């Protein structure tokens, strides 16, 4: 009878790809430390938001994969939340430290983000702007310049899985799974799972609704192959 102890084979370790990513993230954090030190010094004097504007302008100029890793390493330390899987492209600027980037968020090139909450799997195309709501500047008093009338900032939430097209401006919340067309200006909250577009943005149809078929040409008005039109 075999009385020798049975050895349990070791479980599979982390994949080489995960190990490589972990090494790159650690290297990015080390690489961005000088910017972080400058950020905290500026934050002590000017406030976190002003310091973030300056630092994000600097880091936005870094191209390629190295820029993606360095931006993410920095944003993970200074934003309210930035998930390790979030990806921020070249030229994107942040102005509010209260911004939140959840899991698998993608932010395209040259976006401008204020007080925003991007829930998981949100996709922003290039040039999207989210300027902390629609009342960042009051303009009701005709006796004062607009710059002296103050304003208020509010969080604009983009729901999970939403896709925002190129150049869209979001002044109000966007529901989960909603598609916002390129160049649209969202001034009122949009529901979930719709397609919206226009200035101001309006719901075009439900996302999973089949678009209406194009009308058929009346018989005899369309030339057959080989016939003269």
C-alpha positions in Angstrom: 0.0 0.0 0.0 1.4 3.4 -1.0 1.6 5.6 2.1 3.6 8.4 0.5 1.8 11.8 0.7 0.2 12.9 -2.5 1.3 16.3 -3.8 -1.2 18.6 -5.2 0.0 20.0 -8.5 0.5 23.8 -8.4 -2.3 25.9 -9.9 -1.7 28.0 -13.0 0.1 31.2 -12.3 -0.5 34.6 -13.8 -0.2 34.7 -17.5 3.0 36.4 -19.0 0.8 39.1 -20.4 -0.6 40.0 -17.0 2.9 40.0 -15.5 4.1 42.3 -18.3 1.2 44.7 -17.7 1.9 44.7 -14.0 5.5 45.5 -14.6 4.6 48.3 -17.1 2.1 49.8 -14.6 4.7 49.8 -11.8 7.3 51.4 -14.2 4.7 54.0 -15.2 4.0 54.9 -11.6 7.8 55.4 -11.0 8.0 57.4 -14.3 5.2 59.8 -13.3 6.4 60.5 -9.8 8.0 63.8 -10.7 4.7 65.0 -12.1 2.9 63.7 -9.0 5.2 65.6 -6.7 4.6 68.8 -8.7 0.9 68.2 -8.6 0.8 67.9 -4.8 2.9 71.0 -4.4 0.6 73.0 -6.7 -2.5 71.5 -5.1 -1.3 72.8 -1.7 -1.0 76.3 -3.1 -3.7 76.5 -5.8 -6.1 73.7 -5.1 -6.5 70.2 -6.6 -8.5 71.3 -9.6 -6.0 74.0 -10.8 -3.1 71.6 -10.2 -4.9 68.9 -12.2 -5.4 71.2 -15.1 -1.7 71.9 -15.3 -0.5 68.3 -14.9 -3.1 66.9 -17.3 -2.0 69.4 -20.0 1.5 68.2 -19.6 0.7 64.4 -19.7 -1.8 64.8 -22.5 1.2 65.5 -24.9 2.7 62.1 -24.4 1.9 59.8 -27.4 1.5 56.1 -27.9 1.2 53.3 -25.4 3.8 54.8 -23.0 1.6 57.9 -22.8 -1.5 55.8 -22.0 0.3 54.1 -19.1 1.7 57.3 -17.7 -1.6 59.1 -17.8 -3.4 56.2 -16.2 -0.8 55.9 -13.4 -1.2 59.6 -12.7 -5.0 59.7 -12.8 -5.2 56.7 -10.5 -3.5 58.8 -7.8 -5.4 62.1 -8.3 -8.9 61.4 -9.5 -11.8 60.3 -7.3 -11.5 57.0 -9.1 -9.7 55.7 -12.1 -9.9 52.0 -12.7 -6.6 50.2 -13.8 -8.3 49.2 -17.1 -9.4 52.7 -18.1 -7.6 54.1 -21.2 -7.1 57.8 -21.9 -5.8 58.9 -25.2 -3.5 61.7 -26.4 -4.6 65.3 -25.9 -7.3 64.7 -23.3 -7.6 67.3 -20.6 -9.1 67.0 -17.1 -10.2 70.0 -15.0 -12.0 68.4 -11.9 -10.3 66.0 -9.5 -13.8 64.6 -8.6 -14.0 62.8 -12.0 -14.6 59.0 -12.0 -13.5 56.6 -14.7 -14.8 53.1 -14.1 -13.8 49.7 -15.5 -12.9 49.4 -19.2 -13.7 53.1 -19.9 -12.2 54.4 -23.2 -11.6 58.2 -23.6 -10.6 59.1 -27.2 -8.1 61.8 -28.3 -8.6 65.5 -27.4 -11.5 65.1 -25.1 -12.1 67.7 -22.3 -13.6 66.3 -19.1 -14.8 68.2 -16.1 -16.9 66.8 -13.2 -18.0 63.5 -14.9 -18.7 59.9 -13.9 -18.0 57.5 -16.7 -19.5 54.1 -15.8 -18.0 50.8 -16.9 -17.6 50.1 -20.6 -18.3 53.7 -21.7 -16.7 54.7 -25.0 -16.0 58.4 -25.8 -14.9 59.2 -29.3 -12.5 62.0 -30.1 -13.2 65.6 -29.1 -16.0 64.9 -26.6 -16.6 67.6 -24.0 -18.2 67.2 -20.6 -18.0 70.6 -18.9 -19.5 69.8 -15.4 -23.1 70.4 -16.3 -25.0 73.2 -18.1 -24.7 75.9 -15.4 -21.0 76.4 -15.0 -21.7 80.1 -15.8 -24.8 82.1 -14.9 -25.8 84.9 -17.3 -29.2 86.2 -16.0 -28.0 89.5 -14.6 -27.6 92.1 -17.4 -25.8 94.5 -15.1 -22.8 92.2 -14.5 -20.3 90.6 -16.9 -20.8 86.8 -17.2 -17.4 86.1 -15.6 -18.6 87.8 -12.4 -22.0 86.0 -12.1 -20.6 82.7 -10.8 -22.0 79.3 -11.6 -22.3 75.8 -10.3 -20.8 72.5 -11.2 -22.6 69.1 -11.1 -21.6 65.6 -11.9 -22.6 64.5 -15.4 -23.1 60.7 -15.4 -22.6 58.6 -18.5 -24.2 55.2 -17.9 -22.6 51.8 -18.4 -21.9 50.8 -22.0 -22.9 54.2 -23.6 -21.2 55.3 -26.7 -20.6 59.0 -27.3 -19.8 60.1 -30.8 -17.1 62.5 -32.0 -17.4 66.1 -31.0 -20.5 65.6 -28.8 -21.1 67.9 -25.8 -22.7 66.5 -22.7 -24.4 69.0 -20.3 -26.7 66.4 -18.8 -26.7 62.7 -17.9 -26.7 59.9 -20.5 -28.5 56.6 -19.8 -26.8 53.2 -19.8 -26.3 51.7 -23.3 -27.3 54.9 -25.1 -25.7 56.1 -28.3 -25.1 59.8 -28.8 -24.5 60.9 -32.4 -21.4 62.9 -33.4 -21.8 66.6 -32.9 -24.8 66.3 -30.7 -25.4 68.6 -27.7 -27.1 66.9 -24.8 -28.9 69.5 -22.7 -31.5 67.2 -21.0 -31.0 63.7 -19.5 -31.3 60.9 -22.0 -32.9 57.5 -21.1 -31.2 54.2 -21.4 -30.7 52.3 -24.6 -31.7 54.9 -27.1 -30.0 56.6 -30.1 -30.0 60.4 -29.8 -28.7 63.2 -32.0 -29.1 66.8 -32.9 -28.7 70.3 -31.3 -30.2 70.0 -28.8 -30.1 66.2 -28.7 -33.4 64.4 -29.1 -34.2 60.7 -29.0 -34.3 59.3 -32.6 -35.4 55.8 -31.7 -34.8 53.0 -29.2 -31.5 51.3 -29.8 -32.9 47.9 -30.4 -35.8 49.0 -32.5 -35.5 48.2 -36.2 -35.2 51.3 -38.3 -38.1 51.9 -40.7 -37.6 50.5 -44.2 -37.0 52.9 -47.0 -40.0 53.4 -49.3 -40.0 51.3 -52.5 -39.8 53.0 -55.9 -43.1 52.7 -57.8 -43.0 50.1 -60.6 -41.9 51.5 -63.9 -39.9 54.4 -62.5 -36.7 52.4 -62.0 -34.8 51.4 -65.2 -34.0 47.8 -65.6 -30.5 46.7 -66.4 -29.7 47.4 -70.1 -32.6 49.9 -70.5 -32.2 53.6 -71.0 -33.3 55.6 -67.9 
